[in-house]
Amino acid sequence: MPRRDLCPCGLPASYAECCGRLHRGDAVAPTAEALMRSRFSAFSVGDEAYLLRTWHPDTRPRQVTTGGTTRWTRLEILGSTAGSPVHTQGTVRFRAHYLERGRAGVMEENSRFVRHQGAWVYLGPL
């Protein structure tokens, strides 16, 4: 599979078969890590509606902007706690690599995820 077809989340699958299914609403994230990966991909492809839809209503901003000069290039999952299909909460620690105006950068966060109305959503950083 050509590199350009791979999902931005870093798993060895095409975007359409991986995070694209979640973005289109054809599937839901079964784990907190899967949601984290799909949200990174949403930032990468500019899917602002998905980001808002998967943000907990208590912490969700009015809008999110993915355009501009930042290009998200790579995701590293550093660790997680709970967040499986049987849990109601979990954390995912990650490192997101990006380019901004030709300069490389890294953002690291330990994110909290909870189930809301049966689906995993992003609550915020720890």
Secondary structure as UniProt FT lines:
FT   HELIX           3..5
FT   TURN            8..9
FT   TURN            15..18
FT   HELIX           19..24
FT   HELIX           32..45
FT   HELIX           48..53
FT   TURN            57..59
FT   STRAND          70..82
FT   TURN            85..86
FT   STRAND          89..100
FT   TURN            101..102
FT   STRAND          103..116
FT   TURN            117..118
FT   STRAND          119..125
//
